[in-house]
Amino acid sequence: MESLFDDSALPREPVQLRSGAWHYPHWLSEEAQAWIARRFFEWGRGPVPPHQTLINQNPMSVQSLCLGWHWNPSGYSRTADDINGAPVAPMEQWLVDLGRRAVFDATGDAQKAAGYTPDAAIVNYYDIDAVMGMHQDADEKINAPVVSLSIGDSANFRLGNNVNRNQPWQDVRLASGDLFVFDGASRFAYHAVTKVFPGTAPARCPLAAGRINITLRQTGLS
């Protein structure tokens, strides 16, 4: 039986929320969502397990794992020195290809898409109580797009301004399969996830509950 609350089944159109910020609903097929969810479980058995990153000695409510580069509040590294010291799992080429297609579909800029080479993926798992406070993605050394993919339960995504964590902001409901791209004038916008809506994932999603978010980044590091 299909979920009565499956947000991904609602008719929604791609929209540019403001310069450099694109929301593209239904971007991933249900088959792709299921395949990526299964990869998430495989990544969880990798060298660095899902973990709650410490921010000012307080654990985040999301569980994270990384590919390509390991991220913690001090920046990027090739080893997870704050967890177990293991080398981070490698970036996977299909994610690079997916990122390039996302940038092209959002921006329509073939040259920008061809030059986009994400070398880090930060994968966050939100249970139904997890949130993420207002923050910037600002540890990268170059101003390349950030590609964000959502799988599982829907979430309230808050897109803020470029200056601080305060208003103005706007709230967007991200459903399973949705794409969000930050670029240009919105590349360093503050943003947050304020709520996960239980029971809103597609019925055939392998994720029993909660939400996976994958952000692809080009770090500019060597």
C-alpha positions in Angstrom: 0.0 0.0 0.0 1.4 3.4 -0.9 1.9 5.8 2.0 -0.9 8.4 2.3 1.7 10.9 3.3 4.3 10.3 0.6 5.5 13.8 -0.1 7.4 12.7 -3.2 4.1 11.9 -4.9 2.9 15.5 -4.7 3.1 17.6 -7.9 5.9 20.1 -7.5 7.9 22.1 -10.0 11.6 23.1 -10.1 12.1 26.5 -8.7 15.0 29.0 -8.3 14.4 30.3 -4.9 16.8 33.1 -5.4 20.0 33.7 -7.4 22.2 30.6 -7.1 19.7 28.5 -5.1 17.7 25.8 -7.0 15.2 23.3 -5.7 14.5 20.5 -8.1 11.8 18.1 -6.9 11.5 14.5 -8.0 15.1 14.6 -9.4 16.0 11.1 -8.4 13.8 8.2 -9.5 12.5 5.8 -6.9 14.9 3.2 -8.2 17.8 5.5 -7.8 16.7 6.4 -4.3 16.5 2.8 -3.3 19.9 2.0 -4.7 21.5 4.9 -3.0 19.8 4.0 0.3 21.3 0.5 0.0 24.8 2.0 -0.7 24.4 4.0 2.5 24.1 0.8 4.5 27.2 -0.5 2.7 29.1 2.7 3.5 28.1 2.3 7.1 30.2 -0.9 7.2 33.3 1.0 5.9 36.5 2.1 7.6 34.8 5.0 9.5 31.4 4.2 10.9 28.5 6.6 11.1 29.1 8.9 14.1 27.9 12.0 15.8 30.4 14.7 15.2 31.3 16.8 18.2 30.6 20.6 17.9 32.1 22.4 21.0 32.2 19.0 22.7 28.5 18.5 22.1 27.4 15.7 19.7 25.4 16.6 16.7 22.0 14.9 16.5 22.7 13.6 13.0 24.9 10.7 12.3 27.5 11.3 9.6 30.0 9.5 7.4 32.2 10.8 4.7 33.7 9.8 1.3 36.8 11.3 -0.2 37.6 13.6 2.6 36.6 13.4 6.3 35.0 16.5 7.7 35.0 17.7 11.3 34.8 21.3 12.7 38.6 21.8 12.3 38.3 21.1 8.5 38.9 18.3 6.1 41.4 15.5 6.5 42.2 12.1 4.8 41.9 10.3 8.1 39.2 10.4 10.7 41.4 11.5 13.5 38.5 12.5 15.7 36.9 9.0 15.4 39.2 6.1 14.9 42.1 7.4 12.8 41.2 5.3 9.8 41.6 6.5 6.2 38.3 7.8 4.9 36.6 5.7 2.2 37.3 6.9 -1.4 35.0 9.1 -3.4 33.0 7.1 -5.9 32.9 8.1 -9.6 29.1 7.7 -9.9 28.7 10.4 -7.3 31.0 12.7 -9.4 28.9 12.0 -12.5 25.7 12.5 -10.5 27.0 15.8 -9.2 27.8 17.1 -12.7 24.4 16.2 -13.9 22.8 17.9 -11.0 24.8 21.1 -11.6 23.8 21.1 -15.3 20.1 20.4 -14.6 20.0 23.2 -12.0 22.0 25.9 -13.8 21.9 24.9 -17.4 25.6 25.8 -17.6 27.3 22.9 -19.5 30.8 24.4 -18.9 30.3 24.7 -15.1 28.9 21.2 -15.0 31.8 19.7 -16.9 34.3 21.4 -14.6 32.6 20.3 -11.5 34.6 17.6 -9.8 33.3 16.9 -6.3 35.9 15.1 -4.2 34.0 14.9 -0.9 30.6 13.6 0.0 29.2 14.2 3.5 26.4 11.8 4.2 24.1 12.6 7.1 21.4 10.4 8.6 18.6 12.2 10.4 16.4 10.1 12.7 12.9 11.6 13.3 14.2 13.8 16.1 17.4 15.0 14.5 17.9 18.6 13.4 20.8 20.7 12.1 21.4 24.3 13.2 22.0 27.3 10.9 25.5 27.0 9.4 27.6 27.8 6.3 29.5 25.3 4.2 32.6 27.3 4.2 35.6 24.9 4.7 36.2 24.4 1.0 39.0 26.3 -0.7 37.2 27.1 -3.9 33.8 28.5 -4.7 32.3 25.5 -6.4 28.6 24.4 -6.2 27.3 22.3 -3.4 24.9 19.6 -4.5 22.4 18.2 -1.9 20.3 15.1 -2.3 17.5 13.9 0.0 16.2 10.3 0.5 13.6 9.1 2.9 11.4 11.1 5.1 10.7 14.8 4.2 12.4 17.6 6.1 11.9 21.3 6.6 14.9 23.0 5.1 15.6 26.6 6.1 17.5 28.8 3.6 19.0 31.8 5.2 21.0 34.8 4.2 24.8 35.1 3.6 25.6 37.3 6.5 24.4 35.6 9.8 22.1 33.0 11.2 19.2 35.5 11.6 16.3 36.3 9.3 15.5 36.8 6.5 15.1 33.1 5.7 12.6 30.9 3.9 11.5 27.4 4.6 11.3 24.7 2.0 10.0 21.2 2.4 12.4 18.7 0.9 11.0 15.3 0.0 12.7 12.0 -1.0 14.4 12.3 -4.4 14.7 16.1 -4.2 17.8 18.0 -5.4 19.0 21.3 -4.0 22.0 23.2 -5.4 23.9 26.1 -3.8 25.9 28.2 -6.2 26.9 31.8 -7.0 25.3 34.3 -4.8 23.8 31.6 -2.6 26.9 29.4 -2.3 27.6 30.6 1.3 24.0 31.0 2.4 23.4 29.9 6.0 21.0 27.0 6.1 19.5 24.5 8.5 17.2 21.5 8.9 14.6 22.3 11.5 12.4 19.2 11.4 11.9 15.7 10.0 8.4 14.6 9.2 7.9 10.9 10.1 6.1 8.6 7.7 6.5 10.8 4.6 9.0 8.6 2.7 8.0 6.6 -0.4 6.5 3.2 0.6 9.3 1.4 -1.3 12.2 3.3 0.3 14.5 0.8 2.0 15.0 3.3 4.8 12.6 2.3 7.6 12.5 5.7 9.1 14.4 9.0 9.0 16.2 10.8 6.2 19.5 10.5 4.4 21.1 13.7 3.0 24.1 13.6 0.8 26.1 16.8 0.0 28.7 16.8 -2.7 31.5 19.3 -2.4 34.6 20.2 -4.4 37.1 21.1 -1.7 40.0 22.6 -3.7 42.4 20.5 -1.6 45.1 18.3 -3.0 
